[in-house]
Amino acid sequence: MMPDSFDVAIVGAGAAGLAAALALTRAGRSIVVLEARTRPGGRAFTFAAQGGFPLDAGCGWVHSADRNVLAPLIEAAGFVFEKHSANWGRQSGDQGFSATEQKEFAEAFEAFDARLAAAALKGIDSPASDYFEPGTRWNNLIDAVSSYYNGAEFDRVSVLDYDAYVDTGVNWRVREGYGAAIAAVAASIAPRFECAVTAIDHRHVPVRLETQQGLVSARAVIVTVPTNLLAKERIAFSPPLPDKAEAAAGLRLGTAEKAFFLLAQPEEFPVEGHLFGRIDQTATGSYHTRPFGRPYVEAFIGGRNAEDLIREGEGALGAFALDELSALIGSAFRRRATPIAETGWARDPWVLGSYSHALPGHAGARAALAASVAERLFFAGEATHPSFFSTVHGAWETGLRAAEEALAVLPSLAL
């Protein structure tokens, strides 16, 4: 075989690509992982903040930790879990959101979820927002939660897809950072960085991949590219794969961004506290105070509000969050909070969004995107998981699935 010819080429070094690479390497197959970035992990990325503590720019929660395939791997790599539940539905100090109102909101959300579950049983894939109770004062705040949870408001979320998602409610965090943990678990994999794939010719075996660093050939290919890039056909397939582009377009990545503030007087905020910026509108932030007991606030901003702020340019997310917190807590807060970072996944050229949600009418797109092509192209990534989509462990599981599919057909793919 030529030096740039492999059993399997893996496009993307996010969680799905890394999982596939580990499985195929253990099986004794020759692989190459082609990654456009200069680092592994994709949307799992930990960086060092001002003050020396780690921050997760992307995923931060180990969802369904009691069923999460990554949890034992992360612990085995020496990382420490914080196993306290989040306080997302509570308002620290009842600040602008009384205990009675919080109870009413929780009941309204529970009733909304019940209506969605009943609608899903009927099999009609309509927008989730159709099941808001008209005139209820909490609809805007429920929609705000969707903007963080789905990266989109409920009018852009499929009822059937929302119902298919599985979260056991056991959600942990990694003290050293989830992104750092993923990089450590897959440390034995050495991707080719700055090696974006621009075209894949799958008419024959070997499949030929055009990359920034030249031509690569492989008997099989695992594609883990985010849906927004597949929908825009950033990789030219020969022959074309319009069905994949259509499926990916129905699984658009929502917009869920973060901003971080260092606190000069952290003691004025509760450890592991939470604040909604506003309770009367959808365009508001969700604020996690002093995660891990550290002196910072992590702001979550999503949906159309985040899209608008990203279009305004760098600094707009942080400015919005600072305005909201100052209005809620008092104008003096501005002098006690230092912006230290904000994300921009929606303008990142290698993802163009955060995590997938199925648009109304497109709940079946996950299975369509996951289906192999001619038993030589295999597709993985969080968007292809039937129930753990939008999570790292979901992406990881799809990488393992794609590796198994490739291993099953490799003996028949003679060069």
N, C-alpha and C positions, 0 to 999 in steps of 0.2 A: 504494500500500500504506500501511496505517496505520503510525504511528511504531513501534508494538510488533508489527509483522508482518514476518516474515523468511522467507527461503528455508528455513533450517534452524535449529532451536533445539537446543542441546546441553545436556544435563542433567548437570552435573558438570564441574569444572575440574581433575580429576586428569590423569594422563598420557594416558589415552585421549581425554578431552574436549579437551585442548590439541592433541593430534595431529590430531584431526578438524577442529578450528577452523583450524589452520594450513593443512591441505590444502584446505578449502573456501574459505578466504580467497584462497589462491593461484589457485583456479579462478574467482574473481570473484563468488562467491555471498555474499549478505547473511546474516550469522549473528548469533546471540546465545548466549553461554555463561552459564548460570544456575548459580551456585555458592552453596551454603549457608554455607560458611565465609567468613572475612575474608581468605583468602589462596588462591593457586593451589597445585596440586601434589598435593592429597589426601594419600596416605600417603607421598609424597616431601616431606620437610620437614627443612630444616637450620636450626638455631638456634645462636646464639653462647653458648658456655659460659663459666663462670667461668674466667678465665685467658685469654680472648680467642680461643680456637680454635673452629672450627665442629664441631658434632656433628649426626649424622643421627638423628633420632628414629625415622624409618621406614626405608625401604630405604637400604642403605649400599654394596651391592656391585653393580657393573656385570657381571652374569652373562653368560656366553658372549660375552665382549667381542669375540672375533674374528668373530662373526656378529651382533653387537648393532647394530641400526639407529641407536641413539642415540650410540654411541661417536664416530663422526666429527662429529656435530652438537655434542657436548660439547666436543671439541677445537677445533672451529671457533669456538666461543664463548669460547675463551681459558682453559678450565679444564685442570688438570693431572691426569693419571692416575698413580696409584701402581700399578705393574704386578707387584708381588710376590704370590705365591700365599699363601693362608691356611695356618695351621698347626693347623687344627681337630682333626686326629687325634692330635696330639702333646701331651705334657705337659712343659712347661718344667721343666728340672731333675729330671725323673722324679719330681716331688713327689707322693708317695702313689700312684704309678702307674709301676711299673718299666718299663724298656725292653722286657723280655720280655713283660710284660702288655700293653703297647701293641701289640706285634707280634701277640699272640694276638687282641686286640680287632679289629685291622685285618683279620686273616684271617677272623674270625667274621663281620664286617660284609660282607666281600666274598662269602663263601659265602651269606649271607642274601640279598644282592642277586642272586646267581646263581639262587637258588631262586625269587625273585620273577619274574625274567625268564623262567624256564622255565614258571612258572605262567601268566604273561600270554600265552604262546604258545598255551595251551589255551583262552583266551578266557573263563575263569570269573572273574567279578568279586567275589572274596571279600575279607575283611579281610586286609591285609598281615601282621598278627600271626599268622595261621594258619601262616605259614612260618618262624616261630621254631623253632630246634632245641630240643626240650624239654630242660630241665635245664642248658642252657648258661649259664655264669655271666655272659656278656656281654649277655644279652637286655635287661636293665634299662638298660644304658648305650646300647645300640642304640636303644631306645625313647626315651631322653633326647634323642639326636641328632634323632630324628623330631620331637620336640616343638619344636625350634628350626627345623628344616628345613621341616616341614609345618605347624607350629603345632598339632599334635595327635599323640598316640601312634598307633602303627601299627594298633591295633584299630579306629581310626576312619578309616583311609586305604584307598581302593580300590586293589587290585593293578593293575588296568588303567590307572587314572589315574596312579599312581606310575610305571608303566613308560612311559607316554606322554611324560613330562616330558623335555625335552632340555636338557642343560647340557654344553657342550663342555669344561668344566674350565678355561677361560681366564676368570678372574674378577678384575676390577680394582676400584679405588676411586678416588673423586674427592677430591683433597686439600682442595678448598674446600667439599665436601659435594655429595652426589648431588641432594638436594632443591634446593639453590641452583642447580645446573646445569640442572635441568629448568625452573625458573622463568626462567632466563636464555635458554634455547633458545626458550621460548615468550613472551618478553617483549613481543612485538608484539600479543599477545592481551589484551584488556581485559574480563575477565568481569564480570558483575554479581554482586557479593558480597552476602552476607546475603540471598540470593534463593532460598531453598529452594523446590522444586517440590512441591506437595501433591496435585495431580490433573492427569491428562492425558486429555482427551476426544478420541479418535481415530476417532470415528464418521464424520467428514467431513473434507474438506480445505477450509480450513486446519484443522490440529490445534490445539486450544486447551489452553493450559497455565495452570493456576492457580498463582501463586507468592506469596511473602511480599510482593512489591512490585506485585502486580496481575496482570492477564491479559496473556498473550503468545500470539500465534498464529504458526504456521509451516506451510509446506507439508510439511515432514518433520521428524522429531525423532530425535535420537541420544541414547539413554539409557545413561549410564555409571555408574549408581548401584551401590554395593557389594552383593554378594549378600545379606548379612544384612538389609539394608534392604528389598530386593525381596521376600525371603521373608516379612518381616513386613508387607508391603503398605503401606509407609509412603507410597507414591504410589498414589492411587486411580485406576485406569485405567477408562475407559468406552469400550466395554464391558470388563468385567474380563478379566484375563489369568491365569487360574489355572495354566495350563501354565508360564508364566514363573515364578510364585511357587514352583511345585513344583520346577522345575529349579534355581532359586536355593537352595532349601532343601537340595538334594542337593550343593550346592557351598559349604557353610558356610565362613565365614572362621575359620581357626584363631586361636589366641592365642599370639603371640610378642612378648614385651615386652623392654625394655632398662632397665638402670640404669647410671649413670655415677658414678665416684669419682675425685676429684682426688688425686694422690699427693704427699705431702710429701717422700718420698725415692724418686723414680722410679728411681734407679739400682739399687735392689734388685730390679727386675723387668727381664726382657729386652725389648728392642724387638721388637714383633710376636710376642710370646710368647702362649702359650695354657695354660689350666688348666681341667680339669673339677673341680667342687667335690667330687663323690663319684664313685666308679666302681662302687658297689654298689647304686645305686638310680636310679629314673627321675626322681624329683623332685629334680633338681640343676641347677646353673647351668653355663654355659660362659662362660669369662672370657678376653677378649682384652686382653692387657697392652700398654700403650704403643703404640697404633696410630699410625702415621706418626711414631713416635719422640716422641710427645707425652706429657705426664705424667698420664695417666689410664688407668683400667681401664673397659672396656665389658663389661657383664654381659648375657648372653642367658638369658632364662628363658621357657619355653614350656609348652604343653599344659595338662593339668589343674592342674599346680602353679601356673602363671601365673594360671589362672582363679580358683583359690582365693585367691591373694594379691591379685588385683584386687578380689575381693569384700571382703577385709579392709579395703581403703581405701588412700588415698594414704600412701606411706612403707613399705608392707609389702614391696614388691619389693626396695627398697634394703636394708631390714633383713635380709631373707632372704639376699641376696647378701653382705652384710657378715658375717653369722654364718658362712656357709660359708667365706669367705676367711679369716676369723680362725681357724676350726677347722683349716684346711689349712696356713696360714702361721705362725700364732701369734697369741695374743691381743693383742700389742702393735700388730698391724696396725690395729686400730680407731683408735688415736691418730694414725696416719699416713695415714688415708684420710678424705676429706671427701665426703659425698654431694653431688652437684651437680645431678642430674636423674634422673627416671625417667619412663617412658612410661605410657600408659593407653589404648591403642587399643581395648581390649575394652569400655571404658566411654565411649568417644567417641561421641556420639549420631549422628554423620554417617558412621560406619563399623561400629562394634560388633565389631571384630575386626582381624586383621592381613592375611592373604592366604588364598586359597582352596585347599581340597583337596576332592576328591570323596569322599563317603562310600561305603563298600562298596555295590555295586549301582547306583551313580549315575555311572559314568564317561561315559555318553552325555549327561549333563546339560550339558556345555560346548557341544556342538553345538546342543542344544535352546534354550539361553539365547541363543546367538548368532544364531539365525534371525530374520529380519525378520517384521514383522506388517503385512499389508495393504499392503506396499510404501510404508509411510509412517512406520513405527516401526522403528528400527534399534538394535541393542544391542551395546555394546562394554564393554571393561574386561578386566583380567587374567584373570578367571574364564572369559571366552569364548574364550581362545586355546587351540588344541588341544595345544600342546606347550611354549610359553613361559609358561604360567600362573604366577601368584604372583610375577611380575617386572615391573619398570617397562617394559622393552623389549617384553614381551609385551602389556602394556596399550597401549603406543604403537602397536604394529602393528595391534591391533584397532581403534583409533581411525582409522587410515588405511584399514583395510578398510571400516569403516562409512561413512566419507566417500565412498569409491568407490561403495558401494552406493546412497547417497543421490543422488550426482551422476547415476548411471545412470537414476534414475526421475524426477528433478525435472522434466524436460520434459513428462512426462505428468501431473504434479500441478498442473493449472490451478486458479487461485483463482476 
